[in-house]
């Protein structure tokens, strides 16, 4: 079973129960699109924006130390865009077409779907192209992209740029 099948079965049921959901996007925390039922251009952009929003919200939650990130909500005059973590390396984003009337019931159902989709993706491993969320308190060398490069590709310790004379 692949991500599109999981997306189809899980989200089809959610959308049948919640007709106010206009579209869904499943993306990696790195912003890469995994699956969607939105137009492809919108889905690609929304996946990237959801990852950026998640990164910021995750950092805010960590800074205030009030527990783990649960969801990010953007409300507009025409509806809401809600992003939920789905496992260690994915995000589920829902686009609703109505005002935020009863977000609490939406959150309950969407969290359950995100949990199931996330556990499926976590079991499948790294095949989705996403990276897991780094520990905010880990040493900087282990939570930056440079730490993952092979030693021969990292820059040498000799500086290549010099400050111009004043």
N, C-alpha and C positions, 0 to 999 in steps of 0.2 A: 504494500500500500504506500502511495506517495503523498506528498504534501497537498497536492490538488484534490486527492480523494478525501483526505481528512478535512480539508477546507470545505469541500462540497458537502459532506455528510454533517459535520458539526454545525456549520454556519447556515446550511439550508434549514435545519431544525430551528435554529435561533431566529432566523428571519421569518419562518412560518409563525412562530409564537409572538414575534415583535415586528409588525408591519411598518413601524416607524423607522426601521433600519433600512437605509437606502443603498448602502454598499459596505464592503469589508475589504481589508487589506491585511495580509499576514506578511511580515517583513522581519529581517534579521535586525539585531540591535546595531548593526553596522550600516543600516539603511538600504540594504539590498532587498529587492522584492522577491518574495517566495511564492505567493499566490494572491490572487485578487479577483473580485468580480466587478471592479470599476473599469472604465476605459483605461487602456494601457498607459497612456501618458500621465493621466491623473494618478494612477496607482503608483507609478514610479516616483513621481514627485511627492506624493503623500507618504510613501515608505521612507524616503529620505527625511522629510519633515518630522515624521513620527519618531524616528531615531534621534534626531536632534532634540526634539521636545523631551523625549524620554531621558536622554543624557543629562539635560538641565534639571529636570524634575527629580531624577535619581540623586543628583548631587545636592539639591536643595534638601531633600528628605534626609540625606546623610548628614548634612551640616546642622540641621536643627535637632537631630537625634530623636525623632518621634516615631521611629519604627521604619519598616521597609516601605518602599514605593508601591502603591497599589494601582493608581490610575491617574491619567492626565486628562483633563476635560477642557475643551475650548467651546464656549457657547457663542452662537451668533444669533441674529434675528430670525434665521430660517431653520435652525437646528443646532446640533452639537457634533463635535468630533472627539471621540473618546479613545484613548490608547491604554492598553493593559499589557503587562508583561506576560509572555507565554513561554514559560520554561526559563532556562538559563540564557538563551541566546535569540529569542524571538519576541515579536510584539504583535498584538492583535489590535487593529484600529477599526472602529466602527463609525460610520457616518450616518447620523440620524436626520430625518427631514422634519421633525416637529420640535417645538419648543421643549426645553428640559422639564417636562411635566413630572415624570416619575423616574428620575435617574437612579434611585435606589434599587428598584426592581431590575432595571437594565444592568446595573453593576453586578447584582447577584447572578443573573443568568450569564452575563458575559465573562465573569470571573471563572465560572464553572467550565465554560467552553474554552477559555484561554488555558486553564489548567490541563484539560484533556489534550488539547492541541500541543501545548508545551511539553507535556510528558511524552507524547509521541515523538516530537522533534528531538527531545533530549535523548531518547533511546536510540533514535536513528543516527545520532552523532553529528559530526561536523559536515555532513553532506549538504547543508543548506547554505554554506558560505558565510555564516555569521560567526562572530567571535563572542565568547562569553563576557559577561560584565566583570570588569576588573575590580578587585577589592580596593576601595578608596584609601585604605590605610596601609596598603602594601608599599614596599619601597618603590620609589619612582622608577627605578630601572626595570622593575617587573611589570609595571602597568603602562608603559609607553610603547609605541610601535617599534622604536629602535631596539628595544630589548629582544624582540623576536627575530631580528635580522642575524644572519650568520656573521661570525666575527670578521671574515674577510671582506664583507660588504660595508661594514661600519667605517666611518671616517677615521683616519689616523689621528693620533693625538697632536700632531703637528698642525698648527693653524694655517689655513689657506688664505685668510684675510688679515690684513694688518691695518691698524688705525692710521689714517693719514696724518702727517705732521701738521701741527697747528702754527 
